[in-house]
Amino acid sequence: MVEISYRPDPARLTSDYLQQTRRKRVYSTILLVFFVALMAAGFQTAQGRNAGGFLSGLHRLDDFPLEVFSEAWRNRGNLPGLFAKFLPSLIETLNIAAAATILGALLGAPLAILSTHGLARWPLLVPLFRRCADVMRAVPEIVIALVLIFILGSGPVPAVIAIAFHTAGALGKLFSETAENADLKPVEGLASTGASWGQQIWLGILPQVAPNWLSYGLMRFEINVRASAILGFVGSGGIGYDLKLAMQWGGGRYDQVVAIFLLLFLAIVAIDQASSYARNRLVKGR
């Protein structure tokens, strides 16, 4: 038998490569033009609906920050006392974020398993559980909080429920993607010994996904700290409510604004560093 070796034509390869390169450049140019046109149209729409002109008022962009920091600098001696004053509110904000993260993770974990192909208890209902997670992620926390404040009144409880609801949808999606990449051999081995579905998940899947799930939970806790501070603006308690009261034009309390921002900044930096260290220990082992 005679073997026929095929040698590609270098000229044809070069031509195909140049053709693909030109095609990518054309697509990139089209996308860039579309993006620029979309941005220009959006700016014109916002400019037309704005009470004043954006460009005409651009020179006043730094008026408010300068007023805040200049007044805070004059009253810088008050900052240590203000730190102590707003520390309980910061602790309340952290408690709201922690409680919401735990509740969201406890709800997101079963939602993730039930919406994962190959692991779901009821495979036909996987699309339903996935759509439920999509709805929970799509509704902003502030919308849920406003509805709950109308029903329950102002306080930390509406903030915890609102953030936990959104967190469950977000973590359900992240947990499900991690579970889909898990090795199913331990599950098959447990199933062959007669283990129940719950035992298969508990012993075969959770040990594999636990480090990544904890990592995602810590990352979500950082996000929820910011969310709980924002919800304070609508009366959900915490340091955000104090920030709302302090950020008033001409109120003479801009030193309080700076103190609150510094407390939030230091807290978020500390949480970020601790979470990064914990994630590296859990995922990478160092």
C-alpha positions, 0 to 999 in steps of 0.5 A: 500500500502506498501512503500519500502524504498531504502537504498543505499549501503555504500560500493557501494557509497564508491567504486563509489566515489573512482572510480570517484576520480581515474578517475579525477586523471588520467585525471589531470595527462594526462592534466599535461603531455600534458601541460608539453610536449607542453611547452617543444616543444614550448621552443625547437622550440623557442630556435631553431629559436632564434638568440642566446641561451636562457640559454646561454644568461640568465645571461645577463637578467638584463643588460638592466634594470640595465643600465636604472635605474643606468643612471636614478638614476644619473640623478634623478634631471631631473625627475620633469622636465621630468614629466612636459615635458611628461604630455601632451603626457600622456593626449593625450594617455588618450584622445585616450583611452577615445575616443576609449572606448566611440566609442567602447561602442556605437558600442558594445551596439547595437551589443550586443542586436542584438546578444542576443537570445530573444532580437534580432530584427532579430533572424535569424541574431543572428549568423551573429552578433556574428561572427562579434563580434568575428572578431572584437575581433580577429584582434589585435589593432596593425594590424588595426593601422598599416593598418590605418597608411599606409592609413591615416598617423601617428597620434592619429586617427588610434589609436582611430579607431583601439582600438575602433574596438577591443573594440566594439567586446570585449564589444559586447560579454560582454554586450551580456552575461549580456543581456542574464541574464536580466529578460524578464518580463518587455519586455513582459509587454511592448510588451503587451501594444504595445511598439515598439522593441526599447522601449522594449529594452530602458525601459525594458532591459537597466535599468537592464544591465546599471550598469554592462555595465558601469562597463565593460566599465570602465574596458575596459578603463583601458585596452585601456590606455595600448593599446594606449601606446603600439600603440604609438610605431608604430607612433600613437602618445601619450606617447608611441611614446615618450617612443619609442624614449627614449628607445634606447641603448646608447642614454643617455636618460634612465631618460626619460624612467623611467619618462615615466614609472612612469607617466604611472604607476601612471596614471594606478593606479589612473584609476584603483582605480577610476574605482574600486570605480565607479564599486562598487558604480554602481554594489554593491551600496557602 
